[in-house]
Amino acid sequence: MASALNEACATGSDASMQRVMDYFQIRRMLTWDNPTPAVRMQRLRKAVRERLPGVDELTLDDSRLLVARSSGYRTWNDLVTAPL
């Protein structure tokens, strides 16, 4: 999921954008007015910046942190080492 978030922010790839919208449940926020793919990507980047202040270029580690936080963990390491 973290790599899909990175790809969606970097390229706006439709497949990655779909995965991100489904995972984070943000489809309505990004598509409410049927925007162009460029506008959807801009909205996604804005949402990421709001959740990670000070981040200009999203790295894989930043994406992992967002995925972990969305799952209720403080860090990526906490998420991957959590018992199943």
N, C-alpha and C positions, 0 to 999 in steps of 0.2 A: 504494500500500500504506500509506503514512503516513497518508493521510486515512481509510482504513478503520480503522486502529488508533485514531485520534482518535475516530471515530464509535463504535466498539465500546466504548471506555472511557467515552464521554459518554452514550450512549443504550442500549447493549446491543443495537443493531440486529442481528437474526439474520443478515442477509446479511454485514454487516461482521464479526461475530463468526466466522462460518464462514471468511471470507477470512483473518482473523488467525490462527485456529487452524491452518489449512492452511499458511500462509506460515511461521509460526514453529514449526510442528510441536509444538503444545502442546495438542492436542485432549484427550489422555488426562489431562493435568494439570488441565484445566478441567472435564472431564465424567465423570471416573471413577465418580462415584456418582449420575449422572443428576440433577444439581442443577437448581434453578429458574434461569431466565435471570438473575435478580437476583444469585444466588450466583455464577454464571459470571462476570458482570461484576465482582463484588467480587474474585474470584480473579485476573482479568486485571489489575485495578488494582493489586493487591498485587504481582503479578509485575513490573509496570512500575516501581513504587516501589522494588523490590529492585534493579532494573537502573539506575535513575536516582535515587539517594538525594537527598533534598531537594526533589524535584518533587512538589508537591501537586496542581496542576491541569495536566494534560498539554496542551501546546501542539503545534501542527503541527511546529515546529522540534524539539521533544523526540521526537515520533514519527519524524521524519526521521532523527534521530540513532540511534534504535534500529534502524531499517531498515538504515542504513549499517553499523552495528556488526555486525548479524546477517549481513551480506554480506562481512564481513572488512575493512571500511574504517573509518578513524578518525572521519571526518566525512561529512556529507551531501555537501559539496562534493567531497571525494575520490571519492565514489561516482559523482556525476553527471559528473565530468570524466575518469573512467577510460576508457581506450580500450576499445572493444568487442571 
